[in-house]
Amino acid sequence: MTDLGNWNHGLRNALAGVIFVFAAQLVTGRSLFHPSWRPGLVIFYLWLGAFSYIQAKSGGNWGIRVEALNNDVLTLMPVLVLTFLMEYIGSRCQKIRPLLRIFNFLLIGYLSLSVFVYMTYYKIFGAGFTSTDMISVLLTNSKEAMEFLQSHLGFGTLALILAAFILYMAFIGYLIIKGSAAGKNGKVPSPVMVRKVVMAVLIIAALVTIAHWIPRIFPAWPYHVAHKYLVGAKAAMAKHDENLKKFRFVGGTPEKLPSAVIVVIGESANRDHMKAFNPDYPAETTPWLSKEKDNDNFYLLKNTYSCYPLTEKALSMFLTNINQYNGRDRDEMITVTDVANKAGYSTYFISNQAPSPGNMSLALVSGASTKSMTTTHPGGDDMKVMDYLKKLPKDGPQFIVIHLEGSHDRYRDRVPPDFEGIHIAGQPEKVNDYDSSIKYTDEVLKNIY
């Protein structure tokens, strides 16, 4: 940690913490070495240790400024003092001791679970959890979440993490019970009434401070930012009908093509793993596309990149008139399907993904289509989209958007058991699974074509 000498976020917080903790020791006669402090000290050091290390590693090798942990410190200091005072009062008042123990267990448990989730995320990605990541969490479903955990951790590792957390919480419970047990106090020279008033002030101050700062740390703050973004997206969707009334072509309506225009949305396809784009790749992951690239009617855009790393935003910028460069607001959104409708195409939307209500671009494209279809048990075999594609009219100008599951993790779940995938000796199994999903997508595209 750097900038510890900074007054606003370093020295001032340290001084406030010292005064806070010292006052609690003074009115109770229990030093920091007393068992009553231990439950709070465990989460205090675990949280600061884990978050400072992970954020420092995520940002590079230069460490982390103390300012970045300001909200965490201002949450943990009152948590430390509050849990201690609950332990102290519990040791003095037998009637309310069980309730105070439960309060401490739940408060420390919430913070501890947050730390374990943050550390597990770091183990998977080697980076800290951000608000952008939370958008993906809010837009996923239980099936995708289980596949994700199974792929990146495996049920064995996940079971070990859960077992470690249960043992850790059992240890916290032991510390709470021991810290709140009836015992002797140190010498306290001040009058009883003065001590009670000071304790009441400390408890109220701690509760108010925690209530203010705990929504500003993980996971509440990333959730708040992500939820606000998705709420804004829904608000923008509500203005979509107004935008359509203003929408017009400049220079006349474009000429329609005589047959179908098909847009296929893949997922997580990396061009470097596609032989057609990367001839040096050791595996033939795109047998159909590699063959067709020599066809004069095929154009491979070799220098194309995703416009955003997060799926929701990438699709918003791909399927609408909004991007990072034109300065347009989400309230001005028009989708590519709106354009096709205006030009006179019959529009269709076929999806092999479970609906995500917060994904505004997909929701608008789906809603604007003449007919929208989702496969039975979405998320499985992408070849299922063919059953729906074959039912569409054969004649007339059509604009069809097909949303595949593509190479969503878990990669092996994207490929049927009888499909001949990629097996390169010496390459990690997960890479072979990913390449197999790319190859199967190539087969799906061949069938669509």
MARDO-382394 format. One line per field, with one value per residue (C-alpha): residue number from 1; residue in three letters; x, y, z. Coordinates in Angstrom, 1 decimal, decimal comma. Layout:
MARDO-382394
resi	(NUM; ...)
resn	(ALA; ...)
east	(X; ...)
north	(Y; ...)
up	(Z; ...)
This chain:
MARDO-382394
resi	(1; 2; 3; 4; 5; 6; 7; 8; 9; 10; 11; 12; 13; 14; 15; 16; 17; 18; 19; 20; 21; 22; 23; 24; 25; 26; 27; 28; 29; 30; 31; 32; 33; 34; 35; 36; 37; 38; 39; 40; 41; 42; 43; 44; 45; 46; 47; 48; 49; 50; 51; 52; 53; 54; 55; 56; 57; 58; 59; 60; 61; 62; 63; 64; 65; 66; 67; 68; 69; 70; 71; 72; 73; 74; 75; 76; 77; 78; 79; 80; 81; 82; 83; 84; 85; 86; 87; 88; 89; 90; 91; 92; 93; 94; 95; 96; 97; 98; 99; 100; 101; 102; 103; 104; 105; 106; 107; 108; 109; 110; 111; 112; 113; 114; 115; 116; 117; 118; 119; 120; 121; 122; 123; 124; 125; 126; 127; 128; 129; 130; 131; 132; 133; 134; 135; 136; 137; 138; 139; 140; 141; 142; 143; 144; 145; 146; 147; 148; 149; 150; 151; 152; 153; 154; 155; 156; 157; 158; 159; 160; 161; 162; 163; 164; 165; 166; 167; 168; 169; 170; 171; 172; 173; 174; 175; 176; 177; 178; 179; 180; 181; 182; 183; 184; 185; 186; 187; 188; 189; 190; 191; 192; 193; 194; 195; 196; 197; 198; 199; 200; 201; 202; 203; 204; 205; 206; 207; 208; 209; 210; 211; 212; 213; 214; 215; 216; 217; 218; 219; 220; 221; 222; 223; 224; 225; 226; 227; 228; 229; 230; 231; 232; 233; 234; 235; 236; 237; 238; 239; 240; 241; 242; 243; 244; 245; 246; 247; 248; 249; 250; 251; 252; 253; 254; 255; 256; 257; 258; 259; 260; 261; 262; 263; 264; 265; 266; 267; 268; 269; 270; 271; 272; 273; 274; 275; 276; 277; 278; 279; 280; 281; 282; 283; 284; 285; 286; 287; 288; 289; 290; 291; 292; 293; 294; 295; 296; 297; 298; 299; 300; 301; 302; 303; 304; 305; 306; 307; 308; 309; 310; 311; 312; 313; 314; 315; 316; 317; 318; 319; 320; 321; 322; 323; 324; 325; 326; 327; 328; 329; 330; 331; 332; 333; 334; 335; 336; 337; 338; 339; 340; 341; 342; 343; 344; 345; 346; 347; 348; 349; 350; 351; 352; 353; 354; 355; 356; 357; 358; 359; 360; 361; 362; 363; 364; 365; 366; 367; 368; 369; 370; 371; 372; 373; 374; 375; 376; 377; 378; 379; 380; 381; 382; 383; 384; 385; 386; 387; 388; 389; 390; 391; 392; 393; 394; 395; 396; 397; 398; 399; 400; 401; 402; 403; 404; 405; 406; 407; 408; 409; 410; 411; 412; 413; 414; 415; 416; 417; 418; 419; 420; 421; 422; 423; 424; 425; 426; 427; 428; 429; 430; 431; 432; 433; 434; 435; 436; 437; 438; 439; 440; 441; 442; 443; 444; 445; 446; 447; 448; 449)
resn	(MET; THR; ASP; LEU; GLY; ASN; TRP; ASN; HIS; GLY; LEU; ARG; ASN; ALA; LEU; ALA; GLY; VAL; ILE; PHE; VAL; PHE; ALA; ALA; GLN; LEU; VAL; THR; GLY; ARG; SER; LEU; PHE; HIS; PRO; SER; TRP; ARG; PRO; GLY; LEU; VAL; ILE; PHE; TYR; LEU; TRP; LEU; GLY; ALA; PHE; SER; TYR; ILE; GLN; ALA; LYS; SER; GLY; GLY; ASN; TRP; GLY; ILE; ARG; VAL; GLU; ALA; LEU; ASN; ASN; ASP; VAL; LEU; THR; LEU; MET; PRO; VAL; LEU; VAL; LEU; THR; PHE; LEU; MET; GLU; TYR; ILE; GLY; SER; ARG; CYS; GLN; LYS; ILE; ARG; PRO; LEU; LEU; ARG; ILE; PHE; ASN; PHE; LEU; LEU; ILE; GLY; TYR; LEU; SER; LEU; SER; VAL; PHE; VAL; TYR; MET; THR; TYR; TYR; LYS; ILE; PHE; GLY; ALA; GLY; PHE; THR; SER; THR; ASP; MET; ILE; SER; VAL; LEU; LEU; THR; ASN; SER; LYS; GLU; ALA; MET; GLU; PHE; LEU; GLN; SER; HIS; LEU; GLY; PHE; GLY; THR; LEU; ALA; LEU; ILE; LEU; ALA; ALA; PHE; ILE; LEU; TYR; MET; ALA; PHE; ILE; GLY; TYR; LEU; ILE; ILE; LYS; GLY; SER; ALA; ALA; GLY; LYS; ASN; GLY; LYS; VAL; PRO; SER; PRO; VAL; MET; VAL; ARG; LYS; VAL; VAL; MET; ALA; VAL; LEU; ILE; ILE; ALA; ALA; LEU; VAL; THR; ILE; ALA; HIS; TRP; ILE; PRO; ARG; ILE; PHE; PRO; ALA; TRP; PRO; TYR; HIS; VAL; ALA; HIS; LYS; TYR; LEU; VAL; GLY; ALA; LYS; ALA; ALA; MET; ALA; LYS; HIS; ASP; GLU; ASN; LEU; LYS; LYS; PHE; ARG; PHE; VAL; GLY; GLY; THR; PRO; GLU; LYS; LEU; PRO; SER; ALA; VAL; ILE; VAL; VAL; ILE; GLY; GLU; SER; ALA; ASN; ARG; ASP; HIS; MET; LYS; ALA; PHE; ASN; PRO; ASP; TYR; PRO; ALA; GLU; THR; THR; PRO; TRP; LEU; SER; LYS; GLU; LYS; ASP; ASN; ASP; ASN; PHE; TYR; LEU; LEU; LYS; ASN; THR; TYR; SER; CYS; TYR; PRO; LEU; THR; GLU; LYS; ALA; LEU; SER; MET; PHE; LEU; THR; ASN; ILE; ASN; GLN; TYR; ASN; GLY; ARG; ASP; ARG; ASP; GLU; MET; ILE; THR; VAL; THR; ASP; VAL; ALA; ASN; LYS; ALA; GLY; TYR; SER; THR; TYR; PHE; ILE; SER; ASN; GLN; ALA; PRO; SER; PRO; GLY; ASN; MET; SER; LEU; ALA; LEU; VAL; SER; GLY; ALA; SER; THR; LYS; SER; MET; THR; THR; THR; HIS; PRO; GLY; GLY; ASP; ASP; MET; LYS; VAL; MET; ASP; TYR; LEU; LYS; LYS; LEU; PRO; LYS; ASP; GLY; PRO; GLN; PHE; ILE; VAL; ILE; HIS; LEU; GLU; GLY; SER; HIS; ASP; ARG; TYR; ARG; ASP; ARG; VAL; PRO; PRO; ASP; PHE; GLU; GLY; ILE; HIS; ILE; ALA; GLY; GLN; PRO; GLU; LYS; VAL; ASN; ASP; TYR; ASP; SER; SER; ILE; LYS; TYR; THR; ASP; GLU; VAL; LEU; LYS; ASN; ILE; TYR)
east	(0,0; 1,3; 0,4; 0,0; 1,1; -1,8; -3,9; -7,4; -7,3; -4,3; -3,3; -6,8; -8,4; -5,6; -6,1; -9,8; -9,4; -6,9; -9,3; -12,3; -10,5; -8,8; -12,1; -13,6; -10,7; -10,9; -14,5; -14,4; -11,0; -10,3; -7,2; -6,8; -5,4; -8,7; -10,7; -13,6; -11,6; -10,6; -13,7; -13,6; -9,8; -10,0; -12,4; -10,5; -7,2; -8,7; -10,6; -7,8; -5,2; -7,3; -8,6; -5,4; -3,4; -5,9; -6,4; -2,7; -2,1; -5,0; -3,5; 0,1; 3,3; 3,2; 0,9; -2,3; -3,0; -4,5; -7,3; -8,6; -9,3; -10,9; -14,4; -13,2; -11,3; -14,2; -16,4; -14,1; -13,1; -16,6; -17,3; -14,3; -15,4; -19,1; -18,5; -16,2; -18,8; -21,4; -19,1; -18,5; -22,2; -22,9; -20,4; -22,1; -25,7; -26,6; -30,2; -29,3; -26,0; -27,4; -28,9; -25,6; -23,7; -26,1; -25,7; -21,9; -22,0; -24,3; -22,4; -18,9; -20,4; -21,7; -18,3; -16,5; -18,7; -17,9; -14,2; -14,4; -16,3; -13,8; -10,9; -12,5; -13,1; -9,5; -8,4; -10,4; -9,5; -6,5; -8,2; -10,6; -14,4; -15,7; -19,1; -18,9; -18,5; -21,6; -23,6; -22,8; -23,8; -27,2; -27,8; -27,0; -29,2; -28,7; -27,8; -25,1; -23,8; -23,4; -21,7; -19,3; -18,4; -18,0; -15,7; -13,5; -13,4; -14,9; -17,3; -14,3; -12,6; -16,0; -16,7; -13,3; -13,9; -17,3; -15,8; -13,1; -15,7; -17,8; -14,7; -13,8; -17,2; -17,1; -13,9; -15,5; -18,4; -16,0; -14,2; -17,6; -18,7; -15,3; -15,2; -18,7; -18,3; -18,6; -15,2; -13,3; -12,7; -9,7; -9,7; -11,9; -11,6; -14,3; -17,9; -20,4; -22,8; -20,0; -18,9; -22,4; -22,9; -19,6; -20,4; -23,8; -22,2; -19,6; -22,3; -24,5; -21,5; -20,5; -24,0; -24,4; -20,9; -21,5; -24,9; -23,3; -20,2; -21,2; -23,3; -20,2; -18,0; -18,1; -20,5; -23,1; -21,4; -20,8; -24,4; -25,6; -23,7; -24,7; -28,3; -28,4; -27,0; -29,6; -32,4; -31,2; -31,2; -34,8; -35,7; -34,0; -36,0; -39,2; -38,3; -37,8; -41,3; -40,8; -37,5; -39,2; -41,7; -38,8; -36,8; -36,5; -34,0; -32,0; -32,0; -34,9; -35,6; -32,7; -33,3; -34,2; -32,2; -34,4; -33,7; -32,6; -30,0; -28,9; -26,9; -25,5; -24,4; -21,8; -20,5; -16,9; -15,4; -11,7; -10,4; -6,9; -8,3; -10,0; -7,9; -9,6; -8,4; -5,2; -3,5; -0,7; -3,0; -2,1; -5,7; -8,2; -11,0; -12,9; -12,9; -15,9; -14,9; -11,3; -12,5; -15,0; -12,6; -11,2; -14,7; -15,0; -18,4; -16,8; -15,2; -13,3; -12,8; -9,4; -8,9; -12,2; -12,4; -15,1; -16,2; -16,4; -15,3; -18,7; -21,3; -24,2; -22,4; -20,8; -24,2; -25,6; -23,0; -23,2; -27,0; -27,8; -26,8; -24,9; -21,1; -18,1; -17,5; -20,7; -21,8; -25,3; -27,3; -29,1; -32,4; -31,8; -31,5; -32,5; -31,8; -30,7; -34,0; -35,8; -33,9; -34,8; -38,5; -38,4; -36,8; -39,6; -38,0; -39,8; -37,8; -37,2; -35,2; -34,1; -32,3; -30,6; -30,0; -32,3; -33,9; -32,1; -34,6; -31,8; -30,1; -31,7; -30,3; -31,4; -34,7; -35,4; -34,2; -36,3; -39,4; -39,1; -39,0; -42,0; -41,6; -39,3; -38,5; -36,4; -35,4; -36,8; -34,4; -32,1; -28,4; -27,9; -27,0; -26,8; -27,9; -31,5; -31,8; -32,0; -35,4; -36,7; -34,9; -36,3; -39,9; -39,4; -40,9; -38,6; -39,4; -39,3; -36,8; -36,1; -33,8; -33,0; -31,0; -29,8; -28,3; -26,1; -24,7; -21,4; -18,4; -19,9; -18,1; -18,4; -17,0; -17,5; -21,2; -21,4; -20,4; -22,5; -20,9; -20,7; -19,0; -15,4; -13,7; -10,1; -7,6; -4,1; -1,5; 0,2; -2,5; -4,6; -7,9; -9,8; -8,1; -9,1; -12,6; -12,7; -11,3; -13,9; -16,7; -15,2; -15,2; -18,8; -19,9; -18,2; -20,5; -23,6; -22,7; -22,3; -25,8; -27,2; -25,5)
north	(0,0; 3,5; 7,0; 6,0; 9,4; 11,0; 13,0; 12,5; 8,8; 7,6; 9,5; 10,8; 7,4; 5,8; 8,5; 8,1; 4,3; 4,7; 7,0; 4,8; 1,6; 3,3; 4,7; 1,2; -0,2; 2,7; 2,3; -1,5; -2,2; -4,8; -4,4; -5,5; -8,8; -9,7; -12,5; -10,1; -8,3; -11,4; -12,0; -8,5; -8,5; -11,7; -10,1; -6,8; -8,2; -10,9; -8,2; -5,6; -8,3; -10,0; -6,8; -4,8; -7,8; -8,6; -5,0; -4,4; -7,4; -6,5; -3,0; -4,1; -4,2; -0,7; -1,5; 0,1; 3,6; 3,8; 6,0; 3,0; 1,2; 4,2; 2,8; -0,6; 1,0; 3,2; 0,2; -2,2; 0,1; 0,5; -3,2; -4,0; -1,7; -2,7; -6,4; -5,9; -3,9; -6,6; -9,2; -7,1; -6,4; -10,1; -11,1; -8,8; -9,5; -13,2; -12,6; -10,9; -12,8; -15,2; -12,4; -10,4; -13,5; -14,1; -10,4; -10,7; -14,0; -12,7; -9,4; -11,1; -13,9; -11,4; -9,7; -13,1; -14,5; -11,4; -12,0; -15,6; -14,8; -12,1; -14,4; -17,2; -14,8; -13,7; -17,4; -17,8; -14,6; -13,2; -9,9; -8,1; -8,2; -5,0; -3,4; -4,5; -8,1; -7,7; -6,8; -10,3; -11,8; -10,1; -11,1; -14,8; -17,7; -20,6; -23,1; -20,8; -20,0; -23,7; -24,4; -21,5; -22,7; -26,3; -25,2; -22,8; -24,5; -28,0; -29,4; -30,8; -27,4; -25,7; -28,3; -27,6; -23,8; -24,3; -26,7; -24,1; -21,4; -23,6; -24,4; -20,7; -19,7; -22,4; -20,9; -17,4; -18,9; -20,3; -16,9; -15,2; -17,6; -17,4; -13,6; -13,1; -15,5; -14,1; -13,1; -10,6; -7,1; -4,9; -1,8; 0,9; 4,1; 6,2; 6,2; 3,6; 6,2; 7,9; 4,5; 3,6; 7,0; 6,6; 3,0; 4,1; 6,9; 4,5; 1,9; 4,5; 6,1; 2,6; 1,6; 4,9; 4,7; 1,0; 1,8; 4,6; 2,8; -0,9; -0,1; 1,4; -1,7; -5,1; -6,6; -3,9; -1,2; -3,2; -4,4; -0,8; 0,4; -2,6; -2,4; 1,3; 0,6; -2,0; 0,2; 2,9; 0,4; -0,4; 3,3; 3,8; 0,9; 2,7; 5,6; 3,3; 3,8; 7,6; 7,1; 5,0; 7,8; 10,2; 7,6; 8,1; 7,4; 10,2; 10,0; 7,6; 4,0; 1,6; -1,1; -4,5; -7,6; -10,3; -13,0; -13,4; -11,5; -13,5; -12,1; -14,7; -13,6; -16,0; -15,9; -15,8; -16,8; -15,8; -15,3; -16,4; -19,9; -19,9; -21,5; -19,5; -16,3; -17,6; -20,0; -20,8; -22,2; -25,9; -27,2; -27,1; -25,5; -24,0; -26,7; -25,3; -21,6; -22,4; -24,0; -21,3; -18,4; -19,0; -18,5; -15,0; -14,5; -14,8; -11,9; -12,5; -9,3; -10,3; -7,2; -7,1; -7,0; -7,0; -3,5; -4,2; -7,1; -7,3; -9,1; -6,8; -3,7; -5,3; -6,3; -2,9; -1,3; -3,9; -4,1; -0,4; 3,1; 3,7; 3,3; 4,8; 7,4; 9,0; 10,5; 9,3; 8,6; 5,3; 7,3; 7,7; 4,0; 2,5; -1,2; -2,9; -4,7; -1,4; -0,4; -3,7; -3,3; 0,3; -1,0; -3,5; -6,8; -9,5; -9,8; -12,8; -13,5; -17,0; -17,5; -20,5; -18,5; -18,0; -14,5; -11,8; -9,1; -6,6; -6,9; -4,0; -4,5; -8,1; -7,4; -4,6; -6,7; -9,6; -7,4; -5,5; -8,7; -9,9; -13,2; -14,1; -17,6; -19,2; -22,8; -25,5; -25,8; -22,9; -23,2; -26,6; -27,7; -24,7; -26,9; -26,6; -23,2; -25,1; -26,5; -22,9; -21,6; -24,3; -23,2; -19,6; -18,7; -19,5; -16,4; -12,7; -10,3; -11,4; -10,2; -13,0; -12,6; -15,9; -15,8; -18,8; -20,1; -20,4; -20,9; -19,9; -21,7; -24,6; -25,3; -29,1; -28,5; -26,7; -29,8; -33,0; -36,2; -37,8; -34,8; -35,2; -32,4; -31,2; -33,3; -31,8; -33,7; -31,5; -28,8; -28,3; -30,1; -26,8; -25,4; -28,5; -28,2; -24,5; -25,3; -28,1; -25,5; -23,3; -26,2; -27,1; -23,5; -23,7; -26,8; -24,8; -21,9; -24,3; -25,6; -22,1; -21,2)
up	(0,0; -0,9; 0,2; 3,8; 4,8; 2,9; 5,5; 4,1; 3,5; 5,5; 8,6; 9,3; 9,1; 11,2; 13,9; 13,9; 14,3; 17,1; 19,0; 18,3; 19,5; 22,5; 23,7; 23,6; 25,6; 28,1; 29,0; 29,2; 30,7; 28,0; 25,9; 22,3; 23,6; 25,2; 23,5; 22,9; 20,2; 18,3; 16,1; 14,8; 14,3; 12,2; 9,6; 9,9; 8,8; 6,4; 4,5; 4,3; 3,5; 0,7; -0,9; -0,8; -2,2; -5,0; -6,1; -6,1; -8,2; -10,5; -11,1; -11,8; -9,7; -8,2; -5,3; -4,3; -3,0; 0,4; -1,0; -3,0; 0,4; 2,0; 2,0; 3,3; 6,2; 7,2; 7,2; 9,1; 11,9; 13,3; 12,6; 14,8; 17,6; 17,3; 17,4; 20,4; 22,3; 21,5; 22,9; 26,0; 26,7; 26,1; 28,7; 31,2; 30,3; 30,1; 29,0; 25,7; 25,2; 22,6; 20,5; 20,5; 19,5; 16,6; 15,5; 15,5; 13,7; 10,9; 10,5; 10,4; 8,3; 5,6; 5,3; 5,4; 2,6; 0,5; 1,0; 0,1; -3,1; -4,0; -3,4; -5,5; -8,4; -8,2; -8,3; -11,5; -13,4; -11,7; -11,2; -8,8; -9,2; -10,8; -11,4; -15,1; -13,9; -11,8; -14,9; -16,2; -12,9; -13,0; -16,6; -16,2; -15,2; -12,8; -15,5; -16,9; -13,4; -12,5; -15,8; -15,2; -11,7; -12,8; -15,7; -13,8; -10,4; -10,7; -8,1; -6,1; -5,7; -5,1; -2,3; -0,8; -0,8; 0,8; 3,4; 4,1; 4,6; 6,9; 9,0; 9,0; 10,2; 12,9; 14,1; 14,1; 16,1; 18,6; 19,0; 19,5; 22,2; 23,9; 23,6; 25,1; 27,9; 31,4; 32,7; 34,8; 33,5; 33,9; 36,2; 35,0; 37,1; 35,4; 36,9; 35,6; 34,2; 32,2; 30,8; 29,8; 28,0; 26,2; 25,1; 23,9; 21,8; 20,4; 19,5; 17,8; 16,0; 14,8; 13,6; 11,7; 10,1; 9,1; 7,6; 5,6; 4,3; 3,9; 0,8; -0,7; -0,5; -2,2; -3,1; -2,5; -4,5; -7,7; -7,4; -7,1; -10,1; -12,3; -11,2; -12,0; -15,5; -16,2; -14,8; -17,2; -20,0; -19,3; -19,2; -22,5; -23,9; -22,8; -25,1; -28,1; -29,5; -29,5; -31,4; -34,0; -34,7; -35,5; -37,5; -41,2; -44,0; -45,4; -49,2; -49,6; -48,5; -49,4; -52,0; -50,5; -51,3; -53,0; -50,4; -46,8; -44,8; -41,8; -38,9; -36,6; -33,1; -31,7; -28,2; -27,0; -30,3; -30,4; -34,0; -32,9; -32,4; -35,8; -38,5; -41,3; -39,7; -38,2; -40,6; -38,2; -35,6; -35,0; -35,1; -37,9; -36,0; -39,0; -41,7; -43,5; -43,3; -44,2; -47,4; -48,3; -47,7; -51,2; -52,5; -54,2; -52,5; -49,0; -47,2; -43,9; -42,0; -40,5; -38,3; -36,6; -32,8; -30,3; -29,5; -25,8; -23,5; -21,8; -23,8; -22,9; -24,0; -27,0; -28,3; -27,5; -29,7; -32,4; -32,8; -32,4; -33,5; -30,3; -29,9; -28,1; -30,8; -32,0; -28,6; -28,9; -25,7; -25,0; -25,1; -28,9; -29,6; -32,9; -33,6; -36,8; -36,8; -36,8; -39,9; -41,6; -40,7; -42,1; -45,3; -45,8; -44,7; -42,8; -39,6; -37,4; -34,2; -33,2; -30,0; -28,3; -25,1; -22,1; -22,2; -20,3; -19,4; -18,7; -22,0; -23,8; -27,3; -27,5; -26,0; -28,5; -31,5; -30,3; -29,6; -32,9; -35,0; -36,9; -35,1; -32,2; -31,2; -28,4; -28,6; -26,3; -23,3; -24,5; -23,8; -25,3; -28,8; -31,1; -34,0; -32,6; -34,3; -37,6; -36,6; -36,4; -39,4; -41,7; -40,7; -42,0; -45,4; -48,3; -50,4; -50,1; -48,4; -44,9; -42,1; -39,6; -36,4; -34,9; -31,4; -30,6; -27,3; -29,2; -27,0; -23,7; -20,8; -20,0; -23,4; -23,4; -22,9; -26,2; -28,2; -28,7; -27,4; -30,8; -32,5; -33,4; -31,6; -31,3; -29,4; -29,7; -27,6; -25,0; -25,1; -21,9; -21,9; -21,5; -24,7; -26,6; -25,3; -26,4; -29,8; -30,1; -29,5; -32,2; -34,6; -33,8; -34,3; -37,7; -38,4; -37,2; -39,5; -42,4; -41,9; -41,5; -44,8)
